[in-house]
Amino acid sequence: MAKAGGAVRVMIVNTLYPPAQVGGAERSVAQLAQGLARAGTEASVLTLQSGRETVEAVVGGVSVHRLPLNNLYWPYDGERRSAVRRAVWHGLEAANPWMDGAVDRVVERVRPDLIHLHLTTGFSLSVYRAAARRDLPLVQTLRDWSMMCARASMFRRERRCERRCGSCVVLTAAKRAQAVDHVIALSRPVLEAHQAAGYFRDAAASVIGNAAAQAEVSARPSLADDPVVTFGFMGRVEPEKGIEGLLRAATGLEGDWRLRIAGRGEAAYVQRLRRAYADPRIIWLGQVEAADFWPAVDVLVAPSVWAEPFGRVVVEAVQQGRGVIASRIGGLPDAASGAGAATLVEPGDEDALARAMGEVLTAPERWRFAGGGAPMWTETSIVDAHRAIYRQVLVRRSSRISAERDQE
């Protein structure tokens, strides 16, 4: 444990980390790491990269260690692989011993008091093993379904998985057996699903969501200056995000509207959608920064059909004072709490989605000026909640060690 009065040393582990492959999870992990560092916690990050060498750098005041991935291929380059290669990759990931050496060397050099796992795809069980060798306490945050599902989404063949398939049960069996001191979930549904499947039986548990990045609120013009209502979608352009249902619902609307779609997806899939929905009112932005998205959007639509663990973009919409239409699934309802104007619809119900969007068009003033919201989680509250958990875990570990010594 850290010396009395000294900073606690926490090693945060996440598969990817900015500036590489930045998505919601990576932004949230970086926000936490940098917030911890500013609050006096000695935070470092262990992550992966596509090269063959270990790279170390300081990013935003945090020491970042990027390790090469020792598996069949780098899975984040957008290339499609055969079913056989994917199966071999996931088979190795289930218990990959070739990651152990590099992970062990970094842990030995950093000497953290505690390791905080987030997304661990690519690391296999190496971090758990490194922690066990040193009797280091573990905290684990559930940011997706990768502990239970090889695809990390509980979504397959354009359908939400009501239960785990046999291959996922086998491929994640070793993860299910790992013990941690404290488990954190982004939302209550994610935590309860893992506990029901037999994960983290003996771990203390908490729910801590994501915070929106601190940003200036972008004002919208009056309806007299811009009478067209603009809906916005921001995220991965893929079936589980409900993008096709959104496009069908939008093109059936009556009235003046626009739909701005921000995000990347598989090139062939995105091109097919653009051809199928070649409507000038649908604006395909590609990957853009939040500062370039929110000024032109009145209402965020988050029509996911998979159980999103939380929904960072929804929290950002609340912070920006935008209206929200979101699926009633996973952590999206929690993320939408605090919005000045919000409607929840059943996932995959395109008629309900179209009705909700139509209601916006009948009352545009209410939705355009929904008012600055109060997200459930702020950066400060998230950092404070994590620091409190770290202290609890380290105190419990210290008490256990003292009790064991007394029994010798």
N, C-alpha and C positions, 0 to 999 in steps of 0.2 A: 504493500500500500504506500501511497505517497507520504513523504515525511510530513510531520505536523507543520502546518503553516505553508507547505509547499503546494505548487499547482499539481492537480491530478493530471496524469498523462493518459490520454485516451487515444487509442488507435481505431479509426473509423475505416471499415472495409466496405467497398462498393465496387461492383464490376466495372463501371465506367465513371469518369469524373471529368468535369470541364477542364479544358475547352473541348475535349473529345466527345463526340456523339451526344450532344447535350439534349436531354429531354426533361420532363418534369421531375423524375426521380433524381437525376444528376443535379438539377438546380436546387432541389430541396436538400440533398446531402451536402452540397457546397455551402448552402445558406446556414445549415446547422454547424458545419465545421468552422466556418469563419465567425459565426456568432459565438461559439464556444471559446474560440481563441480571443475574441475581444472581451469576453467575460472573465478571462483569467484561467481557463482550462488549457492545458498544453495538448492541443489536438494535432494529430497527424492523420494522413489518409493512405491506405493501401488500395491500389486499383490495378487494372490490367490495361495493356496496350498491344497493338498489333506488331510491333517491332520485335527484334530478337534480343535486345539488351534491356537491362534494368535502367530506368531513367528516374532521376530524382530532381525535384525543383520545388521552389516555394511559390505557391499560388494563393494570392489573397491573404498572405500571412500564415498559411498552413503548409507544412512540409508534406509533399505528395510523392509517394513511391509508386512508380508504374512498372509492373512486372510483365514480361512476355507470357503469353498464354501457351502453355504446353499441352496442346490437343491437336486434333487432326487439321483444323482450319480456324481462322478468325471469323466468328459468325455474324459480325456487325458491319460487313462491307456491302450488304445489299445483294450479294450473289445468291443464286439458287443452287442448292446441292441436291444430289440424288437422295432417294429415300434410304439407300444403303449407307451413304456417307453420314447422313443425319443420325441414323440409328447407331452407328459406330461412335460418333461424337458424344451422343447422350449416354451411351454405355460407358465410355471413359469418364464422363463427368460424374457418373454415379459414385465413383471411388477412385479418382485419378491420383496415383501416388507421385506423378512427375511434377506436381506443383509444390510438393512439400519442401524441397530444399530451398527454393527461392523465398518462399513465405517465411520459413524458419529463420533465414538469415536476416530478413528485415525485422522480424519480431525481436530477435536477439539484439540487434543494433539499437532499436528504438526503446526497448524495455518499457512497454506501457504498463500502467497499473491495471488497465481494463481494456478489453477489446469490444468494440461495438459493431456488430455485423448488420449490414443492410442487404443489398442484393449480392448474392455470392456465386451466381452462375459463372463458371469458368474456374473458380477457386476449388471446386469440388469440396472435399472435407478438410483441405489442408489447414485452414485457419482454426477449425475446431481441434485438430490434432496438435497444432503448435501451442494453442492455449492449454490443452490438457497436459502437455509435457512440462509446462511451467506453472500449472495450477493457477492460471489467470482467470478471473471472472469474465463471463460473457453476457453481453446484452444483445438482443436481436430485435431488429425492427422488420416487420412484415410489410413490404412495399408492393408486393405483387403475390401471385399464387405459385411462385417457383418452388417453394418447399413442398407443395402438394402436386404440382403439375409440371411435366417436362416442357410444356409450351408456355408456362408461367401465366396463363390466362384463364384456365378452365373454360376454354372455348375452342371448338374444333368443327371443321366442315360447316362453318357459318351457323353454328348452333351453340348455345351455352350448355356446358356440361352439367347435368343435374347430379351426377356422381362421377367419381374418378374411374377412368378406364384401367384395365389391368396393367398395361404397360407403364402408366404413371405411378401406380402403386409400387411396382417393382423398382422403377428408376429412382423413386424418392424414398425408398425404404430406409436407406442409411441416414438420410437427413432427418427422418422422423425419429430416429433413435438418438439424435444428438440432444444433450442436456444443456440448457443455458440458465443463468441466474435470474434473468428478467426478460420478458418478451413484451415488445411494444407493437401495437397494431395501429394503422392509420384510421381504422374505424372499427366499431363494435362487430359488424357482420364478419369482417375478416378474422378477427380474434376468435369469435365463437366457432367459425367453420373449422379453423385449425384445431381448436381444443376438442371439438366433436370428433375429429379424425384421429385423435390420440396424440397430438403434438403438445409439447411443453406442459406435460401433466404436473410437474413439480415446480414450475417457474412462477414467480410473481408476475403479474400482468398489468399493463396500463394501455390506455388509448390516447395517442397523441397524433393529431392530424398535421397537415402541412400548413404553412403560412404563405400568403402571397408575398412576392418580393416587394420591398418598400419602393413605391413608385408614385410619381405625381399623378393625380387623378386627371384624366383627359376629359374636358368639357365637350358636350355636343351642342351643335347650333340649334336655334329655335326651329320649329316646324315650318315657320314662314320662310326661313332661309334654306331649309333642306327638308321638304315634305316627305321624302321617300324613307320608309323604315328600313333599317339595315340589320339583318341577322348576321351572326358570326359563328363560325365553327373554328376551333383551334385545337390541333392535336394530330396524331397519326391518322393518315387517310387509309383506313383499313376496315374490313367488314365489321369487326367487333365494336368499332366506334359508332356504328349505326349510320354511317355516312350515306349509304344508298337510300335508306328510309327517309333521311332528311332531304335528299335531293328530290325524291318522289313527292314528299309532302310540300316542298317549296314550289315546285313547278305546277302544282294544282291549286295554288292560292290565287284568289282574286284581289286586286288592289295593287298599290305601288309598293314594291319591295326590292331589296337587294340581298344577296347572300355572299358573304366574303368567307372563303375557305382558306385557312392558313395551316400549313403542315405538309410534311412529305409522306410518301408511301411508295410501294413498289411501282416502278415506272410504268410497267405495262398496265397495271390495275388503274392507276391514276389516269392514264391516257384513254383507257376504255370508258371511264366515267365521264371524262371531258367530252368525248365524242357522243356518248349517249345523252348527255344533258348539256347540249351546246346552246345554252340560253345566255344572252348577253347580260342578264341580271345576275348571273352566277359568276363571281370573280375568283379565279384561282390564283392565290398569292404565292404558293410555295412556302418555304420556310422563312418566316419573318420574326423580327423581335416584337415583344409585347408593345413597345412604344410606337411601333408602326401599325399595330392592329387595332388597339382600343379606341383611338380617336374617331374612327369611322364606323364604329359598331354601337347599335342601340341595345340589342338583346343577344346574349350568348345562348346557343343551343348545344346541349351536351346529350345527344340521343343514344348513348352507349347501350348495347345489348348484352355486354358482358358485365360482370360484377366488378366495376372499377373499385380498387381499394379505397380511393378517396376522391380525387378530382381537383388537382391544383389549379387548373384553368378556371374552374367554377369559383374557387376562392378569390382568384384575381378579379373575376367579374363582379363579385360582391364588393370587393375593395374599391373597384372603379365606379361603383354606383350603377352598374348595368343590370338590366333585367336578366333573369335566368329561366330557361326552359330546360329541364333535365330529366333523365330517366330515374324512376323510383327503384334504384337498385344499388347494391354495394354501399360505398361511402358517399355517393353523390348527394343524397338528401342532407347529410351532415354538412357537406361542403357548401351547399346552397343556403344554409341557415344564416339569417342576418340580411339576406337580400331585400331590397326595398320592394321588388316585385318578382315573384317567382311562381312557376307552375311545374308540378311533377307529373310525369306521364308514365304509363307502364312501358317497360322496355319492349321495343318491337311493334308497338301499337301505332302504326302510321296514321290511322284516322285520328287518334287522340292527339298525336303530334301536330297534324295539320290544323285541328281545331284550336289548339293552344296558340299556334302561330297566327291563325286567323283572328283570334281574340286580341292579339297585339295590334293588328292592323285596324281594329275597330276602336282602340283606345291608345293611340300612339303617344299621346302626351304623358300618360301615366307610365309607360314603359321607357320612353326616352329619358325621362327625368325621375327615375326610380329612387334616386337619392343615395348618398354615400352610405354604404352598408358597414356593418361591424362583423367581420369574419370571426369565427369561433376561436381561431388561433392566430396569434401574432408572433413575429420572430422572437420578441423578448419572452413571451410566455412559453414558447417551445424550448428555448435555450434554458430557461429556469427549470422547466419540468425535467429535462434531461439531466441537468446538473444535480437535481434532487435525487433522481434515480441512481445516478452514479454513486452518490454519497451513501445511499441506502445499501447498495450492492457491496461496496467496499467495507462498510461497517459490519455487515453480516458476515462477509468473508473473514474479516479480522477476528470477529467474535468466535467463529468456527475454529480458526487456527489456534486461538488461545485456549479454547476448550479442549482441543485435541492434545495440546501440549500439557495441560493440567492432568490429563488422564495417563500420560506416559510414566 
